[in-house]
Amino acid sequence: MTVSARAFWLLRGRLGRVSALGRSAVSLLAAPGTAGRAFRGFRSSGLRHDAIIISGTEMAKQIQKEIQGGVESWISLGNGRPHLSIILVGDNPASHTYVRKKIKAAAAVDHVDERTVCNGIAPEKDVDGFHIINIGRLCLDQHSLIPATASAVWEIIKRTGIETFGKNVVVAGRSKNAGMPIAMLLHTDGEHERPGGDATVTIAHRYTPKEQLKIHTLLADVIVVAAGIPKLITSDMVKEGAAVIDVGINYVHDPMTGKTKLVGDVDFEAVKKKASFITPVPGGVGPMTVAMLLKNTLLAAKKIIY
């Protein structure tokens, strides 16, 4: 059920030399799961009152340069080039989107038990951060390989200067690979071994009644949406000046073109008129997730965590 044991040379075309991140790390996929004011990863939406649109693509390029420098320094010390192997479980469209961002093409394999496979990977090579030891250490505020999507959200928040200390945050989504670790990172004490956001975090999910969800989101300074429901968050659910991070990956029919298009969980065009910051889909959290996966690969190769 595995992809070739020989590691992929990841993202050769898209990420250039960073793709050649030799210790072998393993990536598992299963569940669905900006140039402007102070940071060149921002770009203004053009309207005075619109949110700053955070370009995950541009931010990821910066991180990839940082990783490339780290890889070159590592190799210059006589170490082998880090490698990344990928295992794709199931046939979920969101997983396929993620894989296509990591390699030019990837094929689905037979279904297997997700948790068995996650825990079958050595935790020090588990660059997706799905192993029970990595999840456990994350929840205990210890150093670990953090799930790439959660790490991407946290990195976006830090690099854009979005304030979380003492703020109200709503995380709409409770998956063990996205929503839960995002909430852990945002609520953790900023002075612990693995610092967090010191926010007051409310976790909602796809079965939270809309009217109840709205009560919480209207109080939120930051909204992170990872529920897998198109337009779950509408403009009437967002208070003026809130930061909105859209992790959603949904394929919907576009009546204008008759084709399928990729959208997030946020009504982007309407919400951007009220938010202070917002991430688009595509081009937001997705590219950053890939960048953080590569960062984890370098951390694993250098044995910084374990």
HELIX and SHEET records of a PDB file:
HELIX    1   1 ARG A   12  LEU A   15  1                                   4    
HELIX    2   2 GLY A   16  ALA A   20  5                                   5    
HELIX    3   3 GLY A   56  SER A   76  1                                  21    
HELIX    4   4 PRO A   93  LYS A  102  1                                  10    
HELIX    5   5 GLU A  114  GLY A  120  1                                   7    
HELIX    6   6 PRO A  123  LYS A  125  5                                   3    
HELIX    7   7 ILE A  132  CYS A  139  1                                   8    
HELIX    8   8 ALA A  148  THR A  160  1                                  13    
HELIX    9   9 GLY A  179  HIS A  187  1                                   9    
HELIX   10  10 LYS A  210  THR A  217  1                                   8    
HELIX   11  11 SER A  235  MET A  237  5                                   3    
HELIX   12  12 PHE A  268  VAL A  271  1                                   4    
HELIX   13  13 VAL A  285  ALA A  301  1                                  17    
SHEET    1   A 2 SER A  24  LEU A  29  0                                        
SHEET    2   A 2 HIS A  83  LEU A  88  1                                        
SHEET    1   B 7 PHE A  42  SER A  44  0                                        
SHEET    2   B 7 ILE A  52  ILE A  54 -1                                        
SHEET    3   B 7 PHE A 277  ILE A 278  1                                        
SHEET    4   B 7 ALA A 243  ASP A 246  1                                        
SHEET    5   B 7 VAL A 222  VAL A 225  1                                        
SHEET    6   B 7 ASN A 168  ALA A 172  1                                        
SHEET    7   B 7 THR A 200  ALA A 204  1                                        
SHEET    1   C 2 ASN A 250  ASP A 254  0                                        
SHEET    2   C 2 LYS A 259  VAL A 263 -1                                        
END                                                                             
